[in-house]
Amino acid sequence: MRGALGGLALGPLLAGVIAQWIPGPLTTTQVGFAVAMAVCLLLTLSTPETVDREQRASERPDRFALRPGGRAAFVPASALGFFGFALFGLVASLGATMLHTKLGIDSHFMAGLAPFLMFAAAAGQFVLAGSLCRGW
């Protein structure tokens, strides 16, 4: 989870830096994406297969199941996670528009910095919660 939030945080910040200070930001990002995809393809093709294709149905891992009485905690927690990410998505998608129209800020860097701070704060909460839970 921390890695996903860290990636969500760095994406808008990097996009804002590229849009603000690098000439040809659309071309730069597309070339960077193409290079990243090529590297991922090469890594995927060079990775050996780890799955045993002869595995029987009886040896497959069990499916996800809730413990008895676990639904009472699972439903509100999953709803909270869903709505939390929906709110993050709304702010990430409309944050730049709100900065421009309501606050008059035209900087691409600031438009990337705002969602970066939001996602970085969320990732920091996971790091802090993990360190606090280990001490108990």
Backbone as ProteinMPNN parsed JSONL, in Angstrom:
{"seq_chain_A": "MRGALGGLALGPLLAGVIAQWIPGPLTTTQVGFAVAMAVCLLLTLSTPETVDREQRASERPDRFALRPGGRAAFVPASALGFFGFALFGLVASLGATMLHTKLGIDSHFMAGLAPFLMFAAAAGQFVLAGSLCRGW", "coords_chain_A": {"N_chain_A": [[0.826, -1.196, 0.0], [1.945, 1.232, 0.809], [3.838, 1.609, -1.205], [2.227, 1.925, -3.462], [0.864, 4.309, -2.862], [3.058, 5.971, -2.701], [3.946, 5.944, -5.365], [1.699, 7.1, -6.561], [1.973, 9.585, -5.452], [4.43, 10.549, -6.446], [4.03, 10.642, -9.212], [2.262, 12.907, -10.105], [3.899, 14.998, -9.147], [6.314, 14.687, -10.56], [5.275, 14.996, -13.15], [4.423, 17.658, -12.988], [6.9, 18.972, -12.641], [8.168, 18.319, -15.065], [6.36, 19.514, -16.899], [6.625, 22.171, -16.172], [9.382, 22.921, -16.405], [10.767, 21.552, -18.445], [11.474, 21.516, -21.875], [9.088, 20.761, -24.437], [7.083, 19.035, -23.085], [5.053, 17.065, -23.493], [6.089, 15.332, -25.454], [8.407, 14.513, -24.115], [7.377, 13.095, -21.889], [5.989, 11.017, -23.176], [8.04, 9.682, -24.56], [9.591, 8.914, -22.367], [7.742, 7.176, -21.13], [7.519, 5.202, -23.127], [10.132, 4.176, -23.11], [10.23, 3.156, -20.496], [8.24, 1.175, -20.69], [9.447, -0.51, -22.586], [11.686, -1.391, -21.154], [10.368, -2.766, -19.086], [9.13, -4.777, -20.619], [11.383, -6.179, -21.581], [12.436, -7.081, -19.121], [10.326, -8.704, -18.288], [10.27, -10.668, -20.295], [12.736, -11.854, -19.838], [12.517, -13.028, -17.378], [12.363, -16.039, -15.576], [9.859, -18.638, -15.732], [7.764, -19.332, -12.975], [5.626, -20.815, -12.224], [4.112, -23.909, -11.625], [2.869, -25.84, -14.023], [1.623, -28.246, -13.865], [0.11, -28.423, -11.628], [-2.345, -29.66, -9.462], [-5.921, -29.394, -9.016], [-6.661, -29.817, -6.379], [-4.457, -28.975, -5.001], [-4.334, -26.273, -5.168], [-4.302, -22.947, -3.803], [-6.505, -21.854, -1.157], [-9.521, -19.96, -1.647], [-10.254, -16.473, -1.032], [-11.731, -15.835, 2.076], [-13.926, -14.708, 4.604], [-13.532, -14.642, 8.122], [-15.718, -16.196, 10.514], [-18.13, -13.897, 11.576], [-16.657, -11.777, 10.701], [-17.638, -10.086, 8.795], [-18.927, -7.866, 9.835], [-16.917, -6.046, 10.448], [-15.547, -5.939, 8.038], [-17.16, -4.87, 5.948], [-17.723, -2.024, 6.575], [-15.022, -1.17, 6.642], [-14.079, -1.728, 4.052], [-15.808, -0.089, 2.593], [-14.981, 2.409, 3.524], [-12.335, 2.449, 2.556], [-12.883, 2.395, -0.231], [-14.335, 4.832, -0.632], [-12.424, 6.602, 0.322], [-10.311, 6.359, -1.576], [-11.77, 7.176, -3.795], [-12.26, 9.861, -3.17], [-9.601, 10.768, -3.081], [-8.988, 10.415, -5.803], [-10.762, 12.26, -6.96], [-9.799, 14.729, -5.942], [-7.199, 14.623, -6.985], [-7.727, 14.718, -9.712], [-9.21, 17.057, -10.124], [-7.869, 18.971, -8.734], [-5.862, 20.655, -9.91], [-7.433, 22.249, -11.561], [-9.002, 23.564, -9.66], [-6.995, 24.976, -8.294], [-6.211, 26.723, -10.325], [-8.605, 28.107, -11.157], [-9.925, 28.997, -8.777], [-7.907, 29.96, -7.051], [-6.145, 31.263, -8.69], [-3.624, 30.321, -9.458], [-1.179, 29.543, -11.732], [0.941, 27.843, -12.092], [2.455, 24.894, -13.239], [4.023, 23.255, -11.726], [3.101, 23.726, -9.091], [0.553, 22.691, -9.412], [1.158, 20.01, -9.619], [2.4, 19.616, -7.196], [0.434, 19.818, -5.223], [-1.336, 17.385, -5.3], [0.773, 15.628, -4.812], [1.569, 16.226, -2.162], [-0.748, 15.464, -0.813], [-0.973, 12.653, -1.341], [1.53, 11.836, -0.395], [1.297, 12.44, 2.306], [-0.653, 10.586, 3.015], [0.752, 8.194, 2.507], [2.737, 8.535, 4.412], [1.238, 8.232, 6.732], [0.723, 5.494, 6.676], [3.331, 4.521, 6.988], [3.973, 5.565, 9.515], [1.963, 4.358, 11.064], [2.674, 1.679, 10.761], [5.181, 1.629, 12.05], [4.439, 2.302, 14.622], [2.777, 0.175, 15.305], [4.561, -1.945, 15.392], [5.918, -1.501, 17.724], [4.258, -2.293, 19.725]], "CA_chain_A": [[0.0, 0.0, 0.0], [2.816, 2.407, 0.85], [4.45, 1.775, -2.515], [1.219, 2.456, -4.387], [0.657, 5.723, -2.542], [4.284, 6.681, -3.072], [3.895, 6.133, -6.809], [0.667, 8.095, -6.836], [2.485, 10.892, -5.03], [5.519, 11.0, -7.303], [3.56, 10.866, -10.576], [1.896, 14.301, -10.362], [5.026, 15.894, -8.903], [7.202, 14.569, -11.711], [4.585, 15.61, -14.291], [4.477, 19.107, -12.807], [8.273, 19.419, -12.898], [8.402, 18.222, -16.508], [5.546, 20.519, -17.591], [7.071, 23.518, -15.822], [10.746, 23.305, -16.719], [11.404, 20.804, -19.534], [10.846, 21.838, -23.154], [8.39, 19.633, -25.071], [6.706, 18.107, -22.008], [4.274, 15.92, -23.965], [7.018, 14.409, -26.108], [9.297, 13.968, -23.087], [6.675, 12.086, -21.093], [5.677, 9.852, -24.006], [9.296, 8.955, -24.788], [9.913, 8.269, -21.09], [6.821, 6.056, -20.947], [7.897, 4.155, -24.082], [11.363, 3.561, -22.613], [9.869, 2.361, -19.313], [7.52, -0.016, -21.153], [10.42, -1.397, -23.232], [12.467, -2.013, -20.084], [9.483, -3.74, -18.431], [8.968, -5.906, -21.531], [12.618, -6.959, -21.546], [12.515, -7.762, -17.828], [9.31, -9.756, -18.271], [10.694, -11.755, -21.177], [13.923, -12.511, -19.306], [12.217, -13.636, -16.085], [11.946, -17.435, -15.741], [8.526, -19.01, -15.263], [7.818, -19.929, -11.633], [4.381, -21.527, -11.974], [4.088, -25.312, -12.014], [1.657, -26.027, -14.837], [1.051, -29.554, -13.551], [-0.513, -28.338, -10.313], [-3.704, -30.199, -9.443], [-6.936, -28.52, -8.427], [-6.686, -30.001, -4.921], [-3.281, -28.327, -4.423], [-4.441, -24.825, -5.326], [-4.601, -22.262, -2.54], [-7.911, -21.55, -0.885], [-10.002, -18.64, -2.026], [-10.442, -15.528, 0.066], [-12.947, -16.033, 2.864], [-13.946, -13.992, 5.875], [-13.752, -15.452, 9.313], [-17.078, -15.996, 11.031], [-18.31, -12.634, 12.277], [-15.768, -10.771, 10.151], [-18.339, -9.184, 7.879], [-19.289, -6.63, 10.534], [-15.787, -5.126, 10.346], [-15.065, -5.861, 6.664], [-18.002, -4.013, 5.101], [-17.411, -0.601, 6.734], [-13.629, -0.892, 6.293], [-13.961, -1.7, 2.595], [-16.493, 1.124, 2.129], [-14.098, 3.531, 3.836], [-11.254, 2.408, 1.573], [-13.422, 2.775, -1.533], [-14.635, 6.263, -0.662], [-11.164, 7.33, 0.484], [-9.63, 6.43, -2.865], [-12.596, 7.993, -4.686], [-11.985, 11.253, -2.832], [-8.25, 11.036, -3.571], [-9.072, 10.556, -7.257], [-11.434, 13.52, -7.27], [-8.877, 15.829, -5.672], [-6.082, 14.539, -7.926], [-8.147, 15.09, -11.063], [-9.736, 18.422, -10.179], [-7.051, 19.882, -7.927], [-5.223, 21.671, -10.743], [-8.477, 23.179, -12.0], [-9.362, 24.401, -8.515], [-5.896, 25.914, -8.059], [-6.198, 27.736, -11.38], [-9.812, 28.938, -11.205], [-10.284, 29.594, -7.487], [-6.781, 30.643, -6.413], [-5.379, 31.998, -9.688], [-2.257, 29.797, -9.56], [-0.994, 28.97, -13.06], [2.163, 27.036, -12.11], [2.286, 23.445, -13.389], [4.682, 22.634, -10.575], [2.173, 23.775, -7.949], [-0.542, 21.763, -9.703], [1.656, 18.678, -9.3], [2.787, 19.561, -5.789], [-0.753, 19.638, -4.365], [-1.644, 15.969, -5.079], [1.936, 14.974, -4.211], [1.502, 16.387, -0.71], [-1.873, 14.678, -0.301], [-0.633, 11.238, -1.37], [2.68, 11.627, 0.481], [0.784, 12.431, 3.681], [-1.32, 9.288, 3.215], [1.806, 7.181, 2.613], [3.374, 8.749, 5.71], [0.388, 7.649, 7.762], [0.97, 4.051, 6.685], [4.66, 4.293, 7.566], [3.873, 5.84, 10.946], [1.132, 3.31, 11.686], [3.466, 0.457, 10.799], [6.214, 1.72, 13.077], [3.792, 2.299, 15.937], [2.246, -1.162, 15.588], [5.663, -2.86, 15.726], [6.354, -1.256, 19.082], [3.281, -2.792, 20.709]], "C_chain_A": [[0.87, 1.259, 0.0], [3.44, 2.671, -0.506], [3.475, 2.363, -3.519], [0.98, 3.932, -4.116], [1.892, 6.553, -2.867], [4.342, 6.935, -4.57], [2.847, 7.145, -7.221], [1.13, 9.495, -6.455], [3.531, 11.418, -6.003], [5.069, 11.313, -8.726], [3.178, 12.31, -10.862], [3.048, 15.279, -10.141], [5.994, 15.87, -10.083], [6.57, 15.201, -12.952], [4.613, 17.128, -14.191], [5.859, 19.679, -13.079], [8.56, 19.397, -14.397], [7.626, 19.3, -17.254], [6.051, 21.93, -17.342], [8.424, 23.865, -16.442], [11.401, 22.563, -17.887], [10.705, 21.153, -20.843], [10.228, 20.592, -23.79], [7.901, 18.619, -24.066], [5.905, 16.9, -22.498], [5.165, 14.883, -24.63], [7.926, 13.743, -25.078], [8.609, 12.866, -22.292], [6.359, 10.843, -21.913], [6.92, 9.029, -24.314], [9.71, 8.235, -23.503], [9.03, 7.062, -20.824], [7.18, 4.903, -21.879], [9.16, 3.432, -23.63], [11.053, 2.676, -21.403], [9.143, 1.079, -19.711], [8.474, -1.007, -21.824], [11.267, -2.114, -22.186], [11.627, -3.077, -19.369], [9.269, -4.974, -19.306], [10.208, -6.782, -21.524], [12.77, -7.724, -20.235], [11.516, -8.908, -17.746], [9.737, -10.944, -19.114], [11.909, -12.504, -20.641], [13.693, -13.195, -17.957], [11.763, -15.08, -16.288], [10.554, -17.684, -15.161], [8.646, -19.696, -13.906], [6.576, -20.758, -11.316], [4.51, -22.962, -12.465], [2.785, -25.572, -12.748], [0.972, -27.357, -14.547], [0.324, -29.57, -12.206], [-1.963, -28.82, -10.398], [-4.647, -29.232, -8.745], [-6.949, -28.638, -6.909], [-5.509, -29.296, -4.243], [-3.338, -26.808, -4.515], [-4.764, -24.163, -3.991], [-6.095, -21.973, -2.399], [-8.26, -20.152, -1.357], [-10.14, -17.772, -0.782], [-11.764, -15.812, 0.777], [-12.814, -15.248, 4.164], [-14.138, -14.973, 7.016], [-15.18, -15.25, 9.781], [-17.162, -14.723, 11.867], [-17.453, -11.51, 11.729], [-16.445, -9.759, 9.244], [-18.665, -7.855, 8.542], [-18.156, -5.6, 10.464], [-15.359, -4.92, 8.887], [-15.864, -4.875, 5.816], [-17.714, -2.529, 5.332], [-15.967, -0.257, 6.371], [-13.445, -0.828, 4.783], [-14.673, -0.483, 2.016], [-15.63, 2.356, 2.382], [-12.928, 3.596, 2.854], [-11.717, 2.854, 0.195], [-13.657, 4.281, -1.619], [-13.383, 7.118, -0.452], [-10.417, 7.463, -0.83], [-10.447, 7.222, -3.878], [-12.357, 9.479, -4.427], [-10.58, 11.654, -3.272], [-8.266, 11.26, -5.078], [-9.716, 11.856, -7.674], [-10.496, 14.703, -7.064], [-7.721, 15.818, -6.661], [-6.492, 15.003, -9.315], [-8.603, 16.537, -11.163], [-8.894, 19.436, -9.415], [-6.412, 20.99, -8.736], [-6.236, 22.704, -11.223], [-8.886, 24.105, -10.866], [-8.263, 25.413, -8.198], [-5.913, 27.048, -9.076], [-7.41, 28.664, -11.295], [-10.095, 29.659, -9.889], [-9.156, 30.419, -6.863], [-5.92, 31.434, -7.39], [-3.935, 31.559, -9.828], [-2.117, 29.08, -10.893], [0.214, 28.042, -13.156], [1.834, 25.545, -12.246], [2.93, 22.701, -12.222], [3.766, 22.617, -9.355], [0.991, 22.833, -8.16], [-0.111, 20.322, -9.449], [2.012, 18.518, -7.84], [1.588, 19.287, -4.877], [-1.137, 18.166, -4.21], [-0.463, 15.188, -4.507], [1.861, 15.043, -2.694], [0.383, 15.543, -0.103], [-1.511, 13.194, -0.237], [0.565, 10.929, -0.471], [2.251, 11.601, 1.948], [0.094, 11.108, 3.989], [-0.289, 8.173, 3.346], [2.526, 7.306, 3.952], [2.554, 8.185, 6.855], [0.582, 6.142, 7.837], [2.318, 3.723, 7.305], [4.605, 4.486, 9.075], [3.063, 4.769, 11.658], [1.904, 2.005, 11.779], [4.523, 0.489, 11.874], [5.612, 1.715, 14.472], [3.294, 0.9, 16.304], [3.354, -2.141, 15.935], [6.12, -2.681, 17.159], [5.424, -1.83, 20.135], [3.539, -4.206, 21.035]], "O_chain_A": [[0.582, 2.226, -0.706], [3.563, 3.824, -0.92], [3.851, 3.205, -4.335], [0.903, 4.726, -5.054], [1.777, 7.712, -3.264], [4.742, 8.016, -5.003], [3.073, 7.954, -8.121], [0.719, 10.479, -7.071], [3.521, 12.6, -6.347], [5.666, 12.164, -9.384], [3.727, 12.9, -11.793], [3.166, 16.273, -10.857], [6.439, 16.92, -10.548], [7.258, 15.871, -13.722], [4.804, 17.813, -15.196], [5.984, 20.747, -13.677], [9.129, 20.345, -14.937], [8.175, 19.939, -18.152], [5.921, 22.797, -18.207], [8.606, 24.972, -16.949], [12.508, 22.927, -18.282], [9.478, 21.095, -20.921], [10.784, 19.498, -23.691], [8.258, 17.445, -24.165], [6.069, 15.806, -21.959], [5.009, 13.685, -24.393], [8.185, 12.542, -25.162], [9.201, 11.814, -22.049], [6.451, 9.728, -21.4], [6.858, 7.799, -24.326], [10.132, 7.079, -23.546], [9.51, 6.035, -20.345], [7.148, 3.744, -21.464], [9.252, 2.21, -23.752], [11.566, 1.562, -21.306], [9.397, 0.018, -19.142], [8.327, -2.217, -21.65], [11.535, -3.309, -22.314], [12.121, -4.166, -19.081], [9.23, -6.094, -18.797], [10.097, -8.007, -21.466], [13.184, -8.883, -20.236], [11.825, -9.966, -17.196], [9.586, -12.093, -18.699], [12.093, -13.679, -20.961], [14.588, -13.872, -17.45], [10.866, -15.329, -17.093], [10.135, -17.017, -14.216], [9.522, -20.538, -13.705], [6.491, -21.346, -10.238], [4.961, -23.205, -13.585], [1.712, -25.528, -12.147], [-0.17, -27.558, -14.96], [-0.034, -30.638, -11.709], [-2.706, -28.43, -11.298], [-4.22, -28.365, -7.983], [-7.222, -27.656, -6.219], [-5.554, -29.045, -3.039], [-2.461, -26.129, -3.982], [-5.429, -24.761, -3.144], [-6.831, -21.865, -3.38], [-7.4, -19.277, -1.452], [-10.143, -18.257, 0.349], [-12.793, -16.005, 0.131], [-11.731, -15.143, 4.741], [-14.815, -15.993, 6.884], [-15.792, -14.228, 9.471], [-16.347, -14.509, 12.764], [-17.511, -10.392, 12.24], [-15.888, -8.699, 8.959], [-18.676, -6.821, 7.874], [-18.421, -4.398, 10.424], [-14.864, -3.85, 8.535], [-15.279, -4.119, 5.04], [-17.476, -1.816, 4.357], [-15.705, 0.827, 5.849], [-12.727, 0.04, 4.285], [-14.195, 0.101, 1.043], [-15.561, 3.25, 1.538], [-12.573, 4.674, 2.377], [-11.018, 3.613, -0.477], [-13.224, 4.927, -2.573], [-13.289, 8.226, -0.981], [-9.941, 8.546, -1.171], [-9.869, 7.88, -4.744], [-12.264, 10.265, -5.369], [-10.384, 12.757, -3.781], [-7.63, 12.19, -5.575], [-9.275, 12.492, -8.631], [-10.41, 15.584, -7.919], [-7.299, 16.875, -7.131], [-5.693, 15.616, -10.024], [-8.397, 17.176, -12.194], [-9.18, 20.633, -9.449], [-6.41, 22.145, -8.31], [-5.932, 23.895, -11.285], [-9.094, 25.299, -11.082], [-8.549, 26.565, -7.872], [-5.657, 28.202, -8.73], [-7.254, 29.884, -11.356], [-10.471, 30.831, -9.902], [-9.405, 31.444, -6.228], [-5.054, 32.199, -6.966], [-3.096, 32.343, -10.271], [-2.841, 28.123, -11.165], [0.476, 27.503, -14.231], [1.043, 25.001, -11.475], [2.444, 21.656, -11.789], [3.669, 21.603, -8.664], [0.484, 22.244, -7.205], [-0.946, 19.49, -9.094], [1.939, 17.416, -7.296], [1.724, 18.596, -3.868], [-1.26, 17.709, -3.073], [-0.658, 14.201, -3.798], [2.065, 14.038, -2.013], [0.537, 14.977, 0.98], [-1.713, 12.547, 0.79], [0.608, 9.867, 0.151], [2.786, 10.824, 2.739], [0.236, 10.568, 5.086], [-0.432, 7.297, 4.2], [2.885, 6.298, 4.561], [3.112, 7.709, 7.843], [0.604, 5.57, 8.927], [2.44, 2.759, 8.06], [5.129, 3.666, 9.829], [3.441, 4.323, 12.742], [1.797, 1.296, 12.779], [4.748, -0.515, 12.549], [6.211, 1.181, 15.406], [3.375, 0.487, 17.461], [3.124, -3.08, 16.697], [6.657, -3.615, 17.755], [5.766, -1.852, 21.317], [2.82, -4.795, 21.843]]}, "name": "protein", "num_of_chains": 1, "seq": "MRGALGGLALGPLLAGVIAQWIPGPLTTTQVGFAVAMAVCLLLTLSTPETVDREQRASERPDRFALRPGGRAAFVPASALGFFGFALFGLVASLGATMLHTKLGIDSHFMAGLAPFLMFAAAAGQFVLAGSLCRGW"}
